[in-house]
Amino acid sequence: MKISNVDNFIRRAERVLQAIETYENSDGTEIPLQQLEIAKDKIKNMISSVRGKTLQSDHSPSRSLTRLIIDHWPLDNKLGVEITELEEEYVRLLS
């Protein structure tokens, strides 16, 4: 795992977390607020595991955030795309 890749991942993950925090969905009609909280928690866990160099391989086979987004979020949702790309980057770090 290269340091630059880890640093880039952490910066990107922090940007995605900020995007979740500021997402214009206050009433939860487009994306349930509980799902946004799940995404935040999982991304925070990814950041912690990367910082501690203890990558969680449970993200590799299931890609749980990607599955959640594909199954429940609008297909053209920009935040959903950012989250799925971040999870893909995390999976690449596992390799």
CORNOR-V194877 format. One record per pair of residues at least 24 apart in sequence whose ideal C-beta (glycine too) atoms are under 8 Angstrom apart, sorted by the first residue. I is the first residue (numbers start at 0). GAP is how many residues later the second one is. If there is no record, write none. Layout:
i: {I & I}
gap: {GAP & GAP}
This chain:
i: {0 & 0 & 0 & 4 & 5 & 5 & 5 & 8 & 8 & 8 & 8 & 8 & 8 & 9 & 9 & 9 & 11 & 11 & 12 & 12 & 12 & 12 & 12 & 13 & 15 & 15 & 15 & 15 & 15 & 16 & 16 & 18 & 18 & 19 & 19 & 22 & 29 & 29 & 29 & 30 & 30 & 30 & 30 & 30 & 30 & 31 & 34 & 34 & 34 & 37 & 37 & 38 & 38 & 38 & 42 & 42 & 45 & 45 & 45 & 49 & 49 & 54 & 54 & 54 & 56 & 58 & 58 & 58 & 58 & 59 & 59 & 62 & 62 & 62}
gap: {52 & 54 & 92 & 88 & 44 & 45 & 87 & 37 & 41 & 77 & 80 & 81 & 84 & 37 & 40 & 41 & 74 & 77 & 30 & 33 & 34 & 37 & 73 & 33 & 27 & 63 & 66 & 67 & 70 & 26 & 27 & 60 & 63 & 59 & 63 & 56 & 43 & 44 & 47 & 41 & 42 & 43 & 46 & 48 & 49 & 40 & 33 & 37 & 38 & 27 & 30 & 26 & 29 & 44 & 40 & 43 & 40 & 41 & 44 & 40 & 43 & 35 & 38 & 39 & 37 & 28 & 31 & 32 & 35 & 31 & 34 & 24 & 25 & 28}
